[in-house]
């Protein structure tokens, strides 16, 4: 199921009484927006939704486009065939562009929900979708051997889990998610898969062994800082220096993708998604 919340939000922003319309929107979708806020920006009072109408108009057209929605449905169906089959709903929200492109979110009593935020390219949309589906399958499927033990339908706090669950689990989940994305979009070059330039991935390859050594010192540790250090996209929002070596953005994702390649080839995606990290 595709839930388009961009179009009604855009309409609320453009309404004659915009404040009243926006408040009504937030009230109508309070439960979902609060789940998104807790996953995305728990320190804020409300989820930051963009109110820039020049941004919203094309986003709303795209969110309502039957072809875009069909791409998402096709990706969900194909992901289920490949073994990542614990997500049936996608929520489209026009966030403020900060943070990750997709968030795996529990949707109480029904399905898991994904948060897709201001993604311009279709390929990036599918990659984000695959990564979030993988996380939801690992964390929610009854036959998964993940270290994350929370029941998604009875309360989920990713930030608390970051304190309790070793970095190994987050790296593993990220790597498998990227391999699922490759299976959904085999035409993508590695730099497109990671969302970086050819030059950037070349630099990651050149220093791969250095970064692997640094990751090995962190991988069995716990803490939010480790997630920020290794897996936060874009501009650094946490400590990115390990032993005086500055980690470039996407270093953790790149290593995760590389480290899981052999396992995915050996056992297949369905098994790999559910294996112990």
Secondary structure by P-SEA (a helix, b strand, c coil): ccccaaaaaaaaaaccaaaaaaaaaaaaaaaaaaaaaaacccccccccccccaaaaaaaaaaaacaaaaaaaaaaaaaaaaaccccccbbbbbbcccccccccccccccbbbbbbbcccccaaaaaaaaaaaaaaaaaaccccccccccccccccccaaaaaacccaaaaaaaaaaaaaaaaaacccccccccccccaaaaaaaaaaaaaaaaaaaaccccccaaaaaaccccccccccccccccccccaaaaaaaaaaaaaaaaaccaaaaaaccc
